[in-house]
């Protein structure tokens, strides 16, 4: 029984992982189930053992991505990684570097799918909203730590400034795709340093 459950989980995850890399390049609507299942080496008929519909599958894909990204944030912003300033700079520098790289596997699935799937599925929109709220809260906790220990300016409101920063970086990431240039994210980095007094 345990082996059967393990196989179920592995196959389900295999489909999700395969789809993630394809959709980072093509988007959600443009990718057919046949393409995903062929690359995942999973029989077409077995897809519906794991997902009732493409919408449910898309929702599971987003949940998996967001859970993984939140685990990444927790590790990146952990107190074990030095000062609050160094942690925040490292996190956002990695954002800048990955979103301006030539490869697609490190690109942000939230940015890639948000505009598309929020018009297609209320379920997926809610999953994205809850996921991005959790991301903002994680970053805000780190900002609050910096305010409390005197590393960051005392006048800052952690949740408000984190919302401002996150919105700015999401917008800059979209413009990076449009312009095929690092300029927008470089500007976002400069603004971040000024807003949180991270210069020097």
C-alpha positions as CSV (number, residue, x, y, z in Angstrom):
1,X,0.0,0.0,0.0
2,X,2.8,2.4,0.9
3,X,4.5,1.6,-2.4
4,X,1.3,2.4,-4.3
5,X,0.9,5.8,-2.5
6,X,4.6,6.6,-3.2
7,X,4.1,5.8,-6.9
8,X,1.0,8.0,-7.0
9,X,2.9,10.9,-5.5
10,X,5.9,10.4,-7.7
11,X,3.8,10.3,-10.9
12,X,1.7,13.3,-9.8
13,X,4.9,15.3,-9.0
14,X,6.5,14.2,-12.3
15,X,3.6,15.7,-14.2
16,X,3.8,18.9,-12.2
17,X,7.5,19.3,-12.5
18,X,7.4,18.6,-16.3
19,X,4.6,21.1,-16.8
20,X,6.3,23.8,-14.7
21,X,9.4,23.9,-17.1
22,X,7.2,23.9,-20.2
23,X,4.8,26.6,-18.9
24,X,7.6,28.9,-17.9
25,X,8.4,29.1,-21.6
26,X,4.9,29.0,-23.1
27,X,2.3,30.0,-20.6
28,X,-0.7,28.1,-19.4
29,X,-3.3,28.1,-22.2
30,X,-0.8,27.5,-25.0
31,X,0.4,24.2,-23.5
32,X,-1.7,21.1,-24.2
33,X,-1.9,18.1,-21.9
34,X,-0.5,15.9,-24.7
35,X,2.7,17.9,-24.7
36,X,3.1,17.7,-20.9
37,X,2.2,14.0,-20.6
38,X,4.5,13.0,-23.5
39,X,7.5,14.8,-22.0
40,X,6.6,13.4,-18.5
41,X,6.3,9.9,-20.1
42,X,2.9,9.4,-18.5
43,X,0.0,7.8,-20.4
44,X,-2.7,10.3,-21.4
45,X,-5.5,8.3,-19.8
46,X,-3.8,8.3,-16.4
47,X,-3.8,12.1,-16.1
48,X,-7.4,12.1,-14.8
49,X,-6.4,9.8,-11.9
50,X,-4.4,12.7,-10.5
51,X,-6.4,15.7,-11.7
52,X,-10.1,16.2,-12.5
53,X,-9.4,18.9,-15.1
54,X,-6.7,21.2,-16.5
55,X,-7.9,23.9,-14.1
56,X,-7.4,21.7,-11.1
57,X,-4.0,20.7,-12.4
58,X,-3.1,24.3,-12.9
59,X,-4.1,25.1,-9.4
60,X,-2.0,22.2,-8.1
61,X,0.9,23.4,-10.2
62,X,0.7,26.9,-8.6
63,X,0.4,25.5,-5.1
64,X,3.4,23.3,-5.6
65,X,5.5,26.3,-7.0
66,X,4.4,28.6,-4.2
67,X,5.2,26.1,-1.5
68,X,8.6,25.6,-3.0
69,X,9.2,29.3,-3.3
70,X,8.2,29.9,0.3
71,X,10.6,27.3,1.5
72,X,13.3,29.0,-0.6
73,X,12.4,32.4,1.0
74,X,12.5,30.9,4.5
75,X,16.0,29.5,3.8
76,X,17.3,32.7,2.1
77,X,16.0,35.0,4.8
78,X,17.0,32.8,7.8
79,X,18.9,34.5,10.6
80,X,21.7,32.0,10.0
81,X,22.6,34.0,6.8
82,X,23.8,37.1,8.6
83,X,22.4,40.5,9.1
84,X,18.9,41.6,7.9
85,X,20.5,43.9,5.4
86,X,22.7,41.2,3.9
87,X,19.8,38.7,3.7
88,X,17.5,41.2,2.0
89,X,20.2,42.3,-0.5
90,X,21.1,38.6,-1.3
91,X,17.4,37.7,-1.8
92,X,16.7,40.6,-4.2
93,X,20.0,40.3,-6.0
94,X,19.2,36.6,-6.7
95,X,15.7,37.8,-7.9
96,X,17.4,40.3,-10.3
97,X,20.0,37.7,-11.5
98,X,17.5,34.9,-12.2
99,X,14.9,37.0,-13.9
100,X,17.4,38.5,-16.3
101,X,19.2,35.3,-17.1
102,X,18.8,33.6,-20.5
103,X,17.5,30.3,-19.0
104,X,13.8,29.8,-18.3
105,X,13.9,27.3,-15.4
106,X,14.6,29.9,-12.7
107,X,12.0,32.4,-14.0
108,X,9.0,33.3,-11.8
109,X,5.9,31.3,-12.5
110,X,3.8,33.9,-10.7
111,X,4.9,36.6,-13.1
112,X,4.5,34.2,-16.1
113,X,1.0,33.1,-15.4
114,X,-0.7,35.8,-13.3
115,X,-2.2,37.9,-16.1
116,X,-3.3,34.9,-18.0
117,X,-4.8,32.6,-15.4
118,X,-6.6,35.2,-13.3
119,X,-8.9,35.7,-16.3
120,X,-9.4,32.0,-16.8
121,X,-9.9,30.6,-13.3
122,X,-11.1,32.1,-10.0
123,X,-9.6,29.1,-8.2
124,X,-6.2,29.8,-9.6
125,X,-6.5,33.5,-8.9
126,X,-7.2,32.9,-5.3
127,X,-4.3,30.5,-5.0
128,X,-2.0,33.2,-6.5
129,X,-3.4,35.8,-4.1
130,X,-2.9,33.6,-1.0
131,X,0.6,32.7,-2.2
132,X,1.7,36.2,-2.9
133,X,0.3,37.4,0.4
134,X,2.4,34.7,2.1
135,X,5.5,35.8,0.2
136,X,4.9,39.5,1.2
137,X,4.4,38.4,4.8
138,X,7.7,36.4,4.9
139,X,9.7,39.4,3.6
140,X,7.8,41.8,5.9
141,X,8.9,39.6,8.9
142,X,12.5,40.1,7.9
143,X,12.0,43.8,7.5
144,X,10.3,44.0,10.9
145,X,13.3,42.2,12.4
146,X,15.6,44.8,10.9
147,X,13.4,47.6,12.3
148,X,13.4,46.0,15.7
149,X,17.1,45.5,15.9
150,X,18.0,49.0,14.5
151,X,19.4,47.8,11.2
152,X,16.5,49.4,9.2
153,X,15.0,52.9,9.7
154,X,12.6,53.0,12.7
155,X,10.0,55.0,10.9
156,X,9.2,52.3,8.4
157,X,6.0,50.3,8.6
158,X,7.2,46.8,7.7
159,X,4.1,45.5,5.9
160,X,3.4,48.7,4.0
161,X,7.0,49.1,2.7
162,X,7.2,45.4,1.8
163,X,4.0,45.7,-0.3
164,X,5.5,48.8,-2.0
165,X,8.8,46.8,-2.7
166,X,7.0,43.7,-3.9
167,X,4.7,45.5,-6.3
168,X,7.7,47.4,-7.6
169,X,9.7,44.2,-8.2
170,X,6.8,42.4,-9.8
171,X,6.3,45.3,-12.2
172,X,10.0,45.6,-12.9
173,X,10.1,41.8,-13.7
174,X,7.3,42.2,-16.2
175,X,9.1,45.1,-17.9
176,X,12.3,43.1,-18.0
177,X,10.4,40.6,-20.2
178,X,9.0,43.4,-22.4
179,X,12.3,45.3,-22.8
180,X,14.7,42.3,-22.6
181,X,16.9,44.5,-20.5
182,X,18.1,44.5,-16.8
183,X,17.3,48.2,-16.5
184,X,13.9,47.9,-14.8
185,X,15.2,45.5,-12.2
186,X,18.4,47.5,-11.7
187,X,16.2,50.5,-11.0
188,X,14.1,48.5,-8.6
189,X,17.3,47.4,-6.8
190,X,18.4,51.1,-6.4
191,X,15.0,52.1,-5.1
192,X,15.1,49.2,-2.6
193,X,18.4,50.3,-1.3
194,X,17.2,53.8,-0.8
195,X,13.9,52.9,0.7
196,X,15.4,50.5,3.3
197,X,18.6,52.5,3.7
198,X,20.7,49.5,2.5
199,X,23.4,51.7,0.9
200,X,26.8,51.5,2.3
